Structure formats: structure tokens, C-alpha cells
Amino acid sequence: MMMHDGPWVMILACGFSMLIFIAELWRKLGSPSAEATRKVVHIGSGFGCGMMPFVLNSAWSVFFLALVFVSVFAITRQMGLLPSLHGVQRKTQGSLYYPIAVLIVFILSSHTPAIYLASILVLALADGAAAMIGTHYGVHRYRCGPGVRSVEGSVAFCVVSYLAISTTLLLLTEIAPSHVCAVSLGVALVLTMVESMSFYGTDNLSVPVGASLLLGYFLP
């Protein structure tokens, strides 16, 4: 089955590589912060990963892609390369957790593309929104474990999570809208708490996997 996925595996691999190349080029020619280039890759990769259940048939294909990019990220981090990804000042392993999370979510929701896509969109969009809003507009800070969050960032995460989940489920399933809205709100609130307690990039793993498990449990 993986052989049939070959063309799409190559297309996705090239797309992710091109996205990283663009972020590196922007980093060299412009003057963005490492956080900005990192979030561009983070969000852009989410849209590419969101296509996987619609174009790939085998989890082994996703495993191959995850293995390749985890290896690339680990090696470049060790060698001090790809500052667009690894140049942030904070301690994080998020780039390594991201491909692993995609693989786990693909396996957990292999028969329900809507759950997969909702989980990946939360990873890509809600996490990115929380970082951007928290960085630029975060005034009310709170400490949770070893790190500091902002109320504004957490609210942004919750709102975007709700919108990502509810919109995906309403478009791709026939579940009653009232049930979709209730489940989406509950899952978004739980994921916001999970995100606030995840540090060093572990939210790239805990948030999408948690979303997949919760949606798989609460949806019919």
C-alpha cells in the first residue's frame, strides 16, 4: 500500500522542505525573529499534514515522513543549522515532537479523517495563535509549572481550538450541530488546560494527541 502512496509522499516531503527553505531565506534576507519563522513553518506544515488522510492510505507512509523529518531536525539542531527553526532562545524540543504527533494522530484517527484534521488544525492554528497573541498582547501573566503563560494567549488558544474543531466537524460529518458545538467547546477548554501545563515544546505532542483521543471518545 505504501508504494501507491509514493507520489504523494514525495510531494509532501518536497512541500515541507520548500516551506523550511522559504523560512530560511526569509531569515537570511529579512530581519524576522526566530519565533516568527518558526511559526510560519509550524502553521504551514499543519496545512500540509492536514491533507494526509485524504491522499495517503498507509500509516507506514506517514511513519516514513515522520522519521525523515525527525532525523533532519535532530541532526540540524545538533549541528547548529536551520536557525529559522532552532534559533529561538527558549528551551524547546517542539520541532521533534511535531512529526511524532502527526504520526500518532494519524494512527489514532485512521478511520475518521474529520477527527484527524481537527486535531492537526488545533496543533497548527491554535498553538500559533496563542504564541502570537501572547507575545504581542499578553499582559496578564500567570505561572504554571516551570513556565509563564498569558491569559490573552490562553484565551486565543481556546477560541481558535473551538473554531478549528467545530468548523471541521460541521463540514466533514453529519453530526448534529448542537452536539458538535458542545463537544467542541468542552474539548477546547480541556486542551487549553493541557497546553498551559505543557512545556519545552511538549504541547506539540500533548495537544493534538489529546484532541484526537477526546474527540474519538465524545463523538458518535
C-alpha positions as CSV (number, residue, x, y, z in Angstrom):
1,M,0.0,0.0,0.0
2,M,2.9,2.4,0.8
3,M,4.1,2.0,-2.8
4,H,0.8,3.5,-4.0
5,D,1.4,6.5,-1.7
6,G,4.8,7.1,-3.2
7,P,4.0,10.2,-5.4
8,W,2.1,11.9,-2.6
9,V,4.9,11.1,-0.1
10,M,7.4,12.8,-2.4
11,I,5.0,15.8,-3.0
12,L,4.5,16.3,0.8
13,A,8.2,15.9,1.5
14,C,9.1,18.5,-1.1
15,G,6.4,20.8,0.1
16,F,7.6,20.6,3.7
17,S,11.2,21.1,2.5
18,M,10.2,24.1,0.4
19,L,8.5,25.7,3.4
20,I,11.6,25.3,5.5
21,F,13.7,26.7,2.7
22,I,11.4,29.8,2.4
23,A,11.7,30.3,6.2
24,E,15.5,30.1,6.0
25,L,15.5,32.5,3.0
26,W,13.3,35.0,4.9
27,R,15.6,34.6,7.9
28,K,18.7,35.5,5.8
29,L,17.3,38.3,3.7
30,G,14.9,39.9,6.1
31,S,15.0,40.5,9.8
32,P,12.3,38.4,11.3
33,S,12.7,36.8,14.7
34,A,13.3,33.1,15.0
35,E,9.8,32.8,16.7
36,A,8.2,34.3,13.5
37,T,10.0,32.0,11.1
38,R,9.3,29.0,13.3
39,K,5.6,29.8,13.5
40,V,5.4,30.1,9.7
41,V,6.8,26.6,9.4
42,H,4.6,25.4,12.2
43,I,1.4,26.7,10.7
44,G,2.3,25.9,7.1
45,S,3.2,22.3,8.0
46,G,-0.1,21.9,9.7
47,F,-2.0,22.5,6.4
48,G,0.2,20.0,4.6
49,C,-0.2,17.4,7.3
50,G,-3.9,18.0,7.2
51,M,-4.0,16.5,3.7
52,M,-2.6,13.2,4.7
53,P,-5.7,11.1,5.4
54,F,-7.1,12.3,2.1
55,V,-4.1,11.3,0.0
56,L,-2.2,8.7,1.9
57,N,-3.6,5.2,2.6
58,S,-0.9,3.7,4.8
59,A,0.4,4.7,8.2
60,W,3.8,3.5,7.0
61,S,3.9,6.4,4.6
62,V,3.3,8.8,7.5
63,F,5.9,6.9,9.6
64,F,8.5,7.4,6.8
65,L,7.8,11.1,6.6
66,A,7.9,11.5,10.4
67,L,11.2,9.5,10.6
68,V,12.8,11.6,7.8
69,F,11.9,15.0,9.4
70,V,12.6,14.0,13.0
71,S,16.1,12.9,11.8
72,V,16.6,16.1,9.9
73,F,15.5,18.3,12.8
74,A,17.6,16.4,15.3
75,I,20.8,16.5,13.1
76,T,20.4,20.2,12.2
77,R,19.7,21.1,15.8
78,Q,22.9,19.3,16.9
79,M,24.9,21.0,14.1
80,G,23.5,24.5,14.7
81,L,21.8,24.6,11.3
82,L,18.3,25.8,10.4
83,P,18.2,28.9,12.7
84,S,14.7,29.6,11.4
85,L,13.6,26.6,13.4
86,H,16.2,26.2,16.1
87,G,17.2,29.8,16.7
88,V,14.6,30.5,19.5
89,Q,16.0,31.5,22.9
90,R,13.7,29.3,24.9
91,K,14.4,25.7,25.6
92,T,12.1,23.6,23.3
93,Q,12.0,20.2,21.5
94,G,8.8,21.1,19.7
95,S,10.2,20.5,16.2
96,L,10.9,16.9,17.1
97,Y,7.5,16.3,18.7
98,Y,5.6,17.7,15.8
99,P,6.2,14.9,13.3
100,I,5.7,12.3,16.0
101,A,2.4,13.8,17.0
102,V,1.2,13.7,13.3
103,L,2.0,10.0,13.1
104,I,0.2,9.2,16.4
105,V,-2.9,11.2,15.5
106,F,-2.9,9.6,12.0
107,I,-2.9,6.1,13.6
108,L,-5.5,7.0,16.3
109,S,-8.0,8.5,13.9
110,S,-7.2,6.4,10.8
111,H,-10.9,5.8,10.1
112,T,-12.1,9.3,10.8
113,P,-10.4,12.0,8.7
114,A,-12.5,14.7,10.4
115,I,-11.0,13.9,13.8
116,Y,-7.5,13.8,12.3
117,L,-7.9,17.1,10.5
118,A,-9.5,18.9,13.6
119,S,-6.6,17.7,15.8
120,I,-4.0,18.9,13.3
121,L,-5.6,22.2,12.8
122,V,-5.6,22.8,16.6
123,L,-1.9,22.0,16.6
124,A,-1.2,24.3,13.7
125,L,-3.6,27.2,14.3
126,A,-4.4,27.3,18.0
127,D,-0.9,26.9,19.1
128,G,0.3,29.5,16.7
129,A,-2.4,32.0,17.7
130,A,-1.6,31.5,21.4
131,A,2.1,32.2,20.7
132,M,1.5,35.3,18.6
133,I,-1.3,36.8,20.8
134,G,0.6,36.0,24.0
135,T,3.9,37.5,22.7
136,H,2.4,40.8,21.3
137,Y,-0.6,41.4,23.6
138,G,-0.1,39.2,26.6
139,V,-0.4,41.5,29.7
140,H,-1.9,39.3,32.4
141,R,0.7,36.7,33.1
142,Y,0.4,33.5,35.2
143,R,2.9,30.8,36.2
144,C,2.1,27.2,35.6
145,G,5.0,24.8,36.3
146,P,8.4,26.0,35.1
147,G,7.0,28.4,32.5
148,V,4.9,31.6,32.3
149,R,1.7,31.9,30.2
150,S,-0.6,34.8,29.5
151,V,-4.3,34.9,29.9
152,E,-4.6,36.5,26.4
153,G,-2.6,33.7,24.8
154,S,-4.7,31.0,26.5
155,V,-8.0,32.7,25.5
156,A,-6.7,32.9,21.9
157,F,-5.8,29.2,22.0
158,C,-9.3,28.2,23.3
159,V,-11.2,30.3,20.8
160,V,-9.1,29.1,17.8
161,S,-9.3,25.5,19.0
162,Y,-13.1,25.7,19.3
163,L,-13.4,27.2,15.8
164,A,-11.0,24.7,14.2
165,I,-12.8,21.7,15.8
166,S,-16.4,22.9,15.2
167,T,-15.8,24.0,11.7
168,T,-14.1,20.8,10.6
169,L,-16.8,18.6,12.2
170,L,-19.7,20.6,10.8
171,L,-18.2,20.5,7.3
172,L,-17.0,16.8,7.2
173,T,-19.5,15.0,9.4
174,E,-23.3,14.7,9.7
175,I,-23.3,15.1,13.5
176,A,-26.0,17.4,14.9
177,P,-24.7,21.0,15.1
178,S,-25.7,21.3,18.8
179,H,-23.7,18.2,19.6
180,V,-20.7,19.5,17.6
181,C,-20.8,22.8,19.4
182,A,-21.0,21.3,22.8
183,V,-18.2,18.8,22.2
184,S,-16.0,21.4,20.5
185,L,-16.3,23.8,23.5
186,G,-15.6,21.1,26.0
187,V,-12.6,19.7,24.1
188,A,-11.3,23.3,23.5
189,L,-11.4,24.1,27.3
190,V,-9.6,20.8,28.2
191,L,-7.0,21.3,25.5
192,T,-6.4,24.9,26.8
193,M,-5.6,23.5,30.2
194,V,-3.4,20.8,28.7
195,E,-1.5,23.4,26.6
196,S,-0.9,25.6,29.7
197,M,0.7,22.8,31.5
198,S,2.9,21.6,28.6
199,F,6.4,23.0,28.4
200,Y,9.6,22.7,26.4
201,G,7.6,22.0,23.2
202,T,5.6,19.1,24.6
203,D,2.4,20.8,23.7
204,N,3.2,19.9,20.1
205,L,2.6,16.3,21.2
206,S,0.1,16.6,24.0
207,V,-2.4,18.9,22.3
208,P,-3.1,17.1,19.0
209,V,-3.0,13.6,20.6
210,G,-5.3,14.8,23.4
211,A,-7.6,16.3,20.8
212,S,-7.8,13.1,18.9
213,L,-8.4,11.0,22.0
214,L,-11.1,13.3,23.3
215,L,-12.9,13.7,20.0
216,G,-12.8,9.9,19.4
217,Y,-14.4,9.4,22.8
218,F,-17.1,12.0,22.7
219,L,-18.2,11.8,19.1
220,P,-20.6,9.1,17.9
